[in-house]
């Protein structure tokens, strides 16, 4: 898909219209077009295309896939919990998980699959900070369920999507894994609802309170939101971190600069979260990594009604792809777009408008601050102690699915600093 989108852009320009079976698609490759759809004429564009329909099979009608008043209500409910001060509380969780990872690596001196390590870490962070749950015993099962489910849904988005009741092997496997995932989440909810006087005061408590006080939310909503948070909240950040490790290993000079900056401000753990704001270069590296490899590589919307974007007619009920991947490498907006160059994000330059790793407008990522702070703490913690080096020197390819992963495993050796 990435090659297809890039080639379409190269051949036909910033707006490409095409048909797949009976469906009309547009691929948008210009920041102003993206702004039109996501901001200025947002009411005409819904999350109701094939992607949303497929993701609903796993995560239901949750914040991620809902629309209109119902979405707005959910967004307001969850937004407060993601205020910066709540995010700050999770610092200890990120550090203790990073510490566990280091211990594991020290005890086993063999190469590590860094993608799987980051997935494990971010999953635990979501579990402990938002749900106050240690999810260690379910990590492998959730990883498998997510992998199988997301692959199946991705294939259904761009291929044939037979009704789930038709027992193809893909549908059967998907339903089996979805059942397991839902079972894990139902158990978490059940535990919380039956234990009285718990002292958690976390996102889950707030969601349960909202569900109990509002007729708008039913118990299925609760489960769907938790599945959504697990889905949206761990794989994206894990992919971002994986790409950071990959790029740092390939650019030891950049890695040294990051290390110098981190050790100038920290000696061990992040004692004060405010001090993360001193890590301007480290943040530039993170931004540049998700420019080249945006974990959400495209945003999809469907047009409720006809529209016109920069003179191009948009048909009613058509599907629009805002290709974040192509925008982030658009030669009109980025110099040497395929080059890893964190300096392009320094304060002397204006951030390009063709940059939207967390989306744009009212449906911008809910977990943006959470993700950035989590990534920064992980980098501070791990980079002080070790370097990660690629086992195989050949370049690693991105694999687009629901998120942008590395193709195959990313095996790395740990080099200890002390
Ligand atoms: C580097 C990490 C992340 C990236 C790149 C990312 C990217 C995005 C993007 C591009 C969207 C907008 C999709 C659209 O407009 O269709 C989005 C939405 C969303 N993200 Fe993230 N995300 C990240 C981490 C997180 C985390 C950690 C959480 C939760 C803890 C989260 C929760 C959500 C939710 C709930 C939405 C839907 C918001 C809505 O529609 O109102 N994300 N994310």
Boltz pocket constraint, residues with backbone or C-beta under 6 A from the ligand:
constraints:
  - pocket:
      binder: B
      contacts: [[A, 63], [A, 64], [A, 65], [A, 75], [A, 228], [A, 229], [A, 232], [A, 233], [A, 234], [A, 236], [A, 237], [A, 240], [A, 290], [A, 294], [A, 295], [A, 296], [A, 299], [A, 300], [A, 356], [A, 357], [A, 358], [A, 359], [A, 360], [A, 362], [A, 363], [A, 364], [A, 365], [A, 366], [A, 367], [A, 368], [A, 370], [A, 371]]
      max_distance: 6.0
